[in-house]
Amino acid sequence: MKNILYLFLAVTIFACSSDSDGNSNTSSVEGRWNLSSSSNNGIEENLNYCDLETYIELNNDGSGLGYVYYTDTPDNSETCGLDFTFDITFSETSNNVYSMNWGDNDFNVTGTADVNNNILTFNYTDEGEYFESNFTKQ
């Protein structure tokens, strides 16, 4: 009977400690993040169906790729297509805050990404303008 009681206590303690780890407010930065909103100098941009196909894919080694989709006619009269890709490098600077560089030959910005549960917010300044892009984890 004592052995069963000890086994029950051990399972209960293990279950509680696992549960508390799962309820933390942190989220892994690795994975696919889909663009959900964007603003320029604090003004929300009107994203069309094709813009919302844009996503970033982050790896656990501090690298990643960005995929930008574009259409000339946001009224669905033209097919949405992949416009360009860009490389991403990142490193954690503090708890769930990352320094990120997005770039290729034509486009290169460095900013900060904050991860809060399933939302990644990337902030950067380019040519005197402030940009913020929000991504939702897939």
Secondary structure by P-SEA (a helix, b strand, c coil): caaaaaaaaaaaaaaaaaaaaaacccccccccccccccccccccccccccccccbbbbcccccbbbbbbbbccccccccccccbbbbbbbbbccccccccccccccbbbbbbbbbcccbbbbbbccccbbbbbbbbcc
